Structures are given as C-alpha cells and as structure tokens.
C-alpha cells in the first residue's frame, strides 16, 4: 500500500511540475495553427485597407501584425505615404482572444505569486 501512495504522490508532483510546460506547448501549437489559418485567409477573405499615422503605429510583429485600438490587424502589405502608412489586411479576432487568454493567465500567475506584504 505504501509504494502505491508514493507512486501516486510522485505522479502528482510530476504533473504539477510539467503543467507550465504543457500549457506553453499548447499555446505555441495554437499560435501556429492561427498563423496557418491567417495565410489561408489572406487568399480567401476580402481584405481591408486602412491608413494609420506612422507615429501611432505599434508593430506586434514587424511587417506582419499591428495593434490598432487594442485589436490585432494582420498585415498582408503596407506602403508608407508621407507621415501615414497604408495597410492592407484584416482584423484577427481569433488571435485577439488568444492574446487576452495569455494575458489573463499571466495576470493570475502574478497575482497568486505576488509578495504577501499584507
């Protein structure tokens, strides 16, 4: 009976230690799936063209993705015109949800592992 208890405890601790790695792998796989879907959407979806001031642009992935008013915009092409940048692409709502989920998890981790000064 004692060896079974030790094995169960060891397995539980191993799963607890492996959980952050498994979560990271899941997020990485989901990002890759979304990137492949993005490439397909560039060919099948009607793209939008928007103009943004070059001072207000916040590249998440240079030349590929920007953040506009808190929303991710996947860029197929862009052209600089004076102080503005003309972008062609689409808003990526699926990746917005993934980024929100990652931020929520990070905030929960920071809140739970913060110093106990109180």
C-alpha positions as CSV (number, residue, x, y, z in Angstrom):
1,X,0.0,0.0,0.0
2,X,2.9,2.4,0.8
3,X,4.6,2.0,-2.6
4,X,1.2,2.9,-4.3
5,X,0.9,6.0,-2.2
6,X,4.5,7.0,-3.1
7,X,3.9,6.4,-6.8
8,X,0.7,8.4,-6.8
9,X,2.4,11.3,-5.0
10,X,5.3,11.2,-7.4
11,X,3.0,11.2,-10.4
12,X,1.0,14.1,-8.9
13,X,4.1,16.2,-8.3
14,X,5.4,15.3,-11.8
15,X,2.2,16.5,-13.4
16,X,2.3,19.7,-11.3
17,X,5.8,20.5,-12.4
18,X,5.0,19.6,-16.1
19,X,1.8,21.7,-16.2
20,X,3.6,25.0,-17.2
21,X,5.5,23.2,-19.9
22,X,2.3,21.6,-21.3
23,X,0.5,25.0,-21.2
24,X,3.3,26.6,-23.1
25,X,3.3,23.9,-25.7
26,X,-0.5,24.2,-26.1
27,X,-0.2,27.9,-26.6
28,X,2.6,27.5,-29.1
29,X,0.6,24.9,-31.1
30,X,-2.5,27.2,-31.1
31,X,-0.4,30.1,-32.4
32,X,1.0,28.1,-35.2
33,X,-2.5,26.9,-36.2
34,X,-3.7,30.5,-36.2
35,X,-0.7,31.6,-38.3
36,X,-1.5,28.9,-40.9
37,X,-5.2,30.0,-40.9
38,X,-4.1,33.6,-41.4
39,X,-2.1,32.6,-44.5
40,X,-5.2,30.9,-45.9
41,X,-7.4,33.9,-45.0
42,X,-5.1,36.2,-47.0
43,X,-6.0,34.3,-50.1
44,X,-9.8,33.7,-49.5
45,X,-11.0,36.7,-47.5
46,X,-11.8,40.2,-48.6
47,X,-9.0,42.4,-47.3
48,X,-9.4,45.8,-45.7
49,X,-7.2,48.9,-46.4
50,X,-6.7,51.3,-43.6
51,X,-4.5,54.4,-43.1
52,X,-2.6,54.9,-39.8
53,X,-0.3,57.7,-38.7
54,X,3.2,56.3,-38.6
55,X,3.7,57.9,-35.2
56,X,0.7,55.9,-33.7
57,X,1.7,52.5,-35.1
58,X,2.5,49.7,-32.7
59,X,4.0,46.7,-34.5
60,X,3.4,43.5,-32.7
61,X,5.4,41.5,-35.3
62,X,7.2,44.0,-37.6
63,X,5.8,43.9,-41.1
64,X,3.2,41.3,-40.2
65,X,0.9,42.4,-37.4
66,X,0.0,45.7,-35.6
67,X,-2.2,46.7,-32.7
68,X,-4.9,49.2,-33.6
69,X,-7.2,50.4,-30.7
70,X,-6.5,47.2,-28.8
71,X,-7.3,45.0,-31.8
72,X,-4.8,42.9,-33.8
73,X,-4.6,43.6,-37.5
74,X,-2.8,41.1,-39.8
75,X,-0.9,42.9,-42.5
76,X,-0.5,41.4,-46.0
77,X,1.1,44.6,-47.4
78,X,1.9,48.1,-46.4
79,X,3.0,51.3,-48.1
80,X,4.5,54.4,-46.5
81,X,2.9,57.6,-47.7
82,X,4.4,60.7,-46.1
83,X,3.6,60.5,-42.4
84,X,1.0,57.8,-42.9
85,X,1.2,54.1,-43.5
86,X,-1.5,52.4,-45.7
87,X,-2.1,48.9,-44.5
88,X,-3.9,46.1,-46.3
89,X,-5.1,43.0,-44.3
90,X,-7.8,42.1,-41.8
91,X,-8.6,42.2,-38.1
92,X,-7.7,38.9,-36.4
93,X,-10.4,38.4,-33.8
94,X,-9.3,34.8,-33.0
95,X,-5.8,35.9,-32.1
96,X,-7.2,38.7,-30.0
97,X,-8.9,36.1,-27.9
98,X,-5.7,34.0,-27.6
99,X,-3.7,37.1,-26.5
100,X,-6.4,38.0,-24.0
101,X,-6.3,34.5,-22.6
102,X,-2.5,34.6,-22.3
103,X,-2.6,38.0,-20.5
104,X,-5.3,36.7,-18.1
105,X,-3.2,33.7,-17.3
106,X,-0.1,35.9,-16.7
107,X,-2.1,38.2,-14.5
108,X,-3.5,35.3,-12.5
109,X,0.1,34.0,-12.1
110,X,1.4,37.4,-11.0
111,X,-1.5,37.8,-8.5
112,X,-1.0,34.4,-7.0
113,X,2.8,34.5,-6.7
114,X,3.0,38.2,-5.6
115,X,4.6,39.1,-2.2
116,X,2.5,38.6,0.9
117,X,3.1,42.0,2.4
118,X,-0.3,42.3,4.0
